[in-house]
Amino acid sequence: MNINDIIQITIVVSAILVILSILLQQRGASLGAGFGGSGELYTTRRGIDKSLFDVTIILSVIFILSILAGLILPATN
């Protein structure tokens, strides 16, 4: 197992985790929110919502850095 295999695994795993963390967030989840009829006020993130938001940002950075590492490092066969 070389470094390119590790980078590819990191890309796939981080992509799946980013998708899951985005889907778990609740803001704007209702159908009425898409048409402007949500009726809820913007509040600051607290508790698990803030933690999930921070985890999503960290996972996104890991995903982007792993893609850049895959582009920069030469492919070895």
Backbone as ProteinMPNN parsed JSONL, in Angstrom:
{"seq_chain_A": "MNINDIIQITIVVSAILVILSILLQQRGASLGAGFGGSGELYTTRRGIDKSLFDVTIILSVIFILSILAGLILPATN", "coords_chain_A": {"N_chain_A": [[0.853, -1.172, 0.0], [0.789, 2.025, -1.047], [1.489, 5.598, -0.875], [-0.298, 6.898, -2.573], [-2.516, 5.221, -2.596], [-3.386, 5.514, 0.028], [-4.065, 8.221, 0.024], [-6.186, 8.2, -1.813], [-8.049, 6.621, -0.447], [-8.467, 8.281, 1.738], [-9.677, 10.452, 0.454], [-12.123, 9.332, -0.438], [-13.337, 8.457, 1.989], [-13.453, 10.862, 3.466], [-15.106, 12.344, 1.769], [-17.542, 10.955, 1.93], [-18.081, 11.307, 4.657], [-18.322, 14.105, 4.784], [-20.616, 14.505, 3.241], [-22.508, 13.141, 4.835], [-22.372, 14.672, 7.208], [-23.303, 17.127, 6.321], [-25.896, 16.467, 5.569], [-26.968, 15.864, 8.062], [-27.323, 18.267, 9.315], [-29.739, 20.628, 10.441], [-30.759, 23.099, 9.683], [-32.914, 24.906, 7.634], [-34.243, 22.677, 6.686], [-36.868, 22.066, 6.082], [-39.518, 21.854, 3.615], [-40.905, 24.175, 3.096], [-39.054, 26.115, 3.659], [-37.523, 26.368, 1.416], [-39.06, 27.905, -0.222], [-39.281, 30.286, 1.033], [-41.002, 30.431, 3.178], [-40.43, 29.707, 5.831], [-40.559, 30.758, 8.444], [-38.974, 30.807, 10.701], [-36.632, 32.292, 12.949], [-33.29, 33.55, 12.6], [-30.873, 32.143, 14.575], [-28.083, 31.89, 16.824], [-25.667, 29.259, 16.551], [-25.689, 26.512, 18.732], [-24.569, 24.116, 21.113], [-24.907, 20.794, 20.012], [-25.41, 21.405, 17.393], [-23.589, 23.42, 16.755], [-21.224, 21.996, 17.128], [-21.471, 20.031, 15.143], [-21.423, 21.674, 12.907], [-18.799, 22.683, 13.084], [-17.366, 20.28, 12.788], [-18.093, 19.64, 10.191], [-16.793, 21.665, 8.748], [-14.108, 21.055, 9.323], [-13.907, 18.475, 8.198], [-14.373, 19.145, 5.532], [-12.108, 20.667, 4.94], [-10.126, 18.701, 5.245], [-10.909, 17.02, 3.146], [-10.487, 18.697, 0.88], [-7.728, 19.222, 1.109], [-6.718, 16.628, 0.82], [-7.433, 16.06, -1.804], [-5.877, 17.985, -3.142], [-3.347, 17.057, -2.397], [-3.354, 14.634, -3.731], [-3.257, 15.547, -6.336], [-0.839, 16.911, -6.455], [1.235, 15.163, -5.659], [3.263, 12.825, -7.382], [1.986, 10.192, -9.436], [2.632, 6.861, -8.76], [3.356, 3.679, -10.045]], "CA_chain_A": [[0.0, 0.0, 0.0], [1.629, 3.21, -1.146], [0.897, 6.854, -0.439], [-1.436, 7.236, -3.431], [-3.667, 4.451, -2.118], [-3.835, 6.147, 1.266], [-4.722, 9.481, -0.349], [-7.478, 7.883, -2.432], [-8.949, 6.175, 0.624], [-8.8, 9.483, 2.506], [-10.625, 11.234, -0.344], [-13.433, 8.679, -0.436], [-13.896, 8.464, 3.338], [-13.794, 12.236, 3.844], [-16.255, 12.765, 0.962], [-18.74, 10.35, 2.521], [-18.342, 11.948, 5.952], [-18.796, 15.465, 4.536], [-22.004, 14.385, 2.805], [-23.325, 12.793, 5.999], [-22.445, 15.782, 8.159], [-24.164, 18.165, 5.741], [-27.274, 15.996, 5.638], [-27.415, 15.848, 9.447], [-27.622, 19.614, 9.788], [-31.178, 20.819, 10.38], [-31.17, 24.436, 9.261], [-33.503, 24.962, 6.31], [-34.544, 21.326, 6.268], [-38.248, 21.902, 5.671], [-39.805, 22.192, 2.228], [-41.336, 25.561, 3.062], [-37.888, 26.989, 3.742], [-37.045, 26.586, 0.054], [-39.902, 28.908, -0.858], [-39.286, 31.5, 1.836], [-42.051, 30.421, 4.191], [-40.014, 28.89, 6.974], [-41.081, 31.366, 9.648], [-38.08, 30.731, 11.857], [-35.648, 33.356, 13.037], [-31.906, 33.1, 12.636], [-30.282, 32.166, 15.902], [-26.708, 31.397, 16.825], [-25.535, 27.814, 16.726], [-25.324, 26.122, 20.093], [-24.578, 22.698, 21.435], [-24.514, 19.808, 19.019], [-25.482, 22.049, 16.087], [-22.304, 24.091, 16.55], [-20.202, 20.955, 16.993], [-21.632, 19.429, 13.822], [-20.964, 22.682, 11.96], [-17.334, 22.688, 13.139], [-16.893, 19.018, 12.221], [-18.278, 19.742, 8.737], [-15.715, 22.506, 8.221], [-12.854, 20.295, 9.426], [-13.945, 17.412, 7.189], [-14.247, 19.771, 4.216], [-10.701, 21.028, 4.772], [-9.411, 17.442, 5.019], [-11.258, 16.583, 1.794], [-9.816, 19.559, -0.102], [-6.283, 18.999, 1.193], [-6.381, 15.317, 0.267], [-7.504, 16.182, -3.268], [-4.686, 18.709, -3.577], [-2.198, 16.165, -2.244], [-3.42, 13.668, -4.826], [-2.864, 16.214, -7.579], [0.552, 17.36, -6.408], [2.159, 14.023, -5.597], [3.27, 12.057, -8.633], [1.399, 8.847, -9.372], [3.607, 5.788, -8.958], [2.707, 2.386, -10.319]], "C_chain_A": [[0.899, 1.236, 0.0], [0.838, 4.467, -0.768], [-0.311, 7.244, -1.29], [-2.689, 6.467, -3.027], [-4.247, 5.075, -0.853], [-4.572, 7.451, 0.971], [-6.083, 9.213, -0.967], [-8.494, 7.409, -1.4], [-9.395, 7.366, 1.464], [-9.817, 10.336, 1.761], [-12.018, 10.633, -0.262], [-14.088, 8.756, 0.942], [-14.3, 9.881, 3.746], [-14.975, 12.754, 3.032], [-17.553, 12.214, 1.54], [-19.094, 11.02, 3.837], [-18.827, 13.39, 5.796], [-20.268, 15.429, 4.115], [-22.919, 14.083, 3.996], [-23.456, 13.95, 6.975], [-23.298, 16.927, 7.627], [-25.629, 17.735, 5.839], [-27.822, 15.983, 7.063], [-27.772, 17.23, 9.98], [-29.082, 19.928, 9.51], [-31.619, 22.154, 9.805], [-31.687, 24.413, 7.826], [-33.926, 23.609, 5.786], [-35.968, 21.163, 5.75], [-38.458, 22.362, 4.235], [-40.21, 23.65, 2.099], [-40.17, 26.543, 3.114], [-37.34, 27.28, 2.354], [-37.822, 27.663, -0.665], [-40.044, 30.165, -0.023], [-40.327, 31.51, 2.939], [-41.676, 29.653, 5.44], [-40.53, 29.452, 8.29], [-40.175, 31.283, 10.857], [-37.047, 31.847, 11.789], [-34.247, 32.767, 13.06], [-31.388, 33.231, 14.06], [-28.853, 31.643, 15.802], [-26.692, 29.894, 17.058], [-25.072, 27.521, 18.149], [-25.326, 24.613, 20.189], [-24.108, 21.82, 20.295], [-24.564, 20.4, 17.612], [-24.171, 22.753, 15.763], [-21.186, 23.078, 16.359], [-20.263, 20.303, 15.617], [-21.168, 20.389, 12.728], [-19.437, 22.723, 11.91], [-16.742, 21.422, 12.523], [-17.015, 19.042, 10.696], [-17.169, 20.578, 8.107], [-14.389, 21.747, 8.24], [-12.8, 19.199, 8.372], [-13.797, 17.97, 5.772], [-12.799, 20.157, 3.933], [-9.857, 19.779, 4.515], [-9.658, 16.935, 3.606], [-10.505, 17.387, 0.731], [-8.307, 19.331, -0.08], [-5.875, 17.639, 0.628], [-6.486, 15.315, -1.256], [-6.276, 16.906, -3.794], [-3.432, 17.856, -3.455], [-2.172, 15.115, -3.342], [-3.018, 14.273, -6.148], [-1.374, 16.549, -7.606], [1.526, 16.197, -6.437], [2.108, 13.23, -6.894], [2.69, 10.66, -8.427], [2.489, 7.813, -9.661], [2.868, 4.486, -9.15], [3.529, 1.25, -9.798]], "O_chain_A": [[1.671, 1.457, 0.933], [-0.332, 4.393, -0.392], [-1.25, 7.857, -0.783], [-3.798, 6.997, -3.106], [-5.465, 5.149, -0.693], [-5.588, 7.749, 1.599], [-7.042, 9.927, -0.676], [-9.671, 7.762, -1.478], [-10.559, 7.454, 1.856], [-10.728, 10.889, 2.378], [-12.991, 11.353, -0.039], [-15.269, 9.085, 1.047], [-15.376, 10.078, 4.31], [-15.776, 13.531, 3.551], [-18.551, 12.931, 1.627], [-20.266, 11.277, 4.111], [-19.651, 13.852, 6.585], [-21.07, 16.236, 4.585], [-23.976, 14.695, 4.144], [-24.537, 14.186, 7.513], [-23.949, 17.625, 8.405], [-26.499, 18.547, 6.156], [-29.035, 16.082, 7.249], [-28.457, 17.341, 10.997], [-29.614, 19.544, 8.468], [-32.794, 22.303, 9.468], [-30.995, 23.961, 6.914], [-33.967, 23.4, 4.573], [-36.247, 20.197, 5.039], [-37.681, 23.156, 3.704], [-39.894, 24.294, 1.099], [-40.295, 27.68, 2.66], [-36.749, 28.337, 2.137], [-37.319, 28.273, -1.609], [-40.858, 31.029, -0.349], [-40.51, 32.542, 3.584], [-42.532, 29.01, 6.048], [-40.905, 28.682, 9.175], [-40.589, 31.662, 11.953], [-36.646, 32.283, 10.71], [-34.045, 31.63, 13.486], [-31.459, 34.3, 14.667], [-28.473, 31.027, 14.806], [-27.594, 29.337, 17.684], [-24.19, 28.188, 18.689], [-26.009, 23.927, 19.428], [-23.062, 22.057, 19.692], [-23.837, 19.946, 16.728], [-23.694, 22.692, 14.63], [-20.301, 23.275, 15.527], [-19.229, 20.053, 14.997], [-20.585, 19.96, 11.732], [-18.847, 22.79, 10.832], [-15.734, 21.483, 11.819], [-16.146, 18.527, 9.991], [-16.662, 20.229, 7.041], [-13.633, 21.798, 7.27], [-11.771, 19.009, 7.723], [-13.171, 17.345, 4.916], [-12.319, 19.992, 2.812], [-8.971, 19.796, 3.661], [-8.732, 16.473, 2.938], [-9.95, 16.815, -0.207], [-7.676, 19.255, -1.134], [-4.81, 17.51, 0.026], [-5.707, 14.638, -1.927], [-5.692, 16.484, -4.792], [-2.55, 17.922, -4.312], [-1.104, 14.744, -3.83], [-2.482, 13.571, -7.006], [-0.731, 16.477, -8.653], [2.526, 16.235, -7.153], [1.031, 12.992, -7.441], [2.881, 10.035, -7.383], [3.177, 7.887, -10.68], [1.865, 4.227, -8.486], [3.14, 0.091, -9.938]]}, "name": "protein", "num_of_chains": 1, "seq": "MNINDIIQITIVVSAILVILSILLQQRGASLGAGFGGSGELYTTRRGIDKSLFDVTIILSVIFILSILAGLILPATN"}
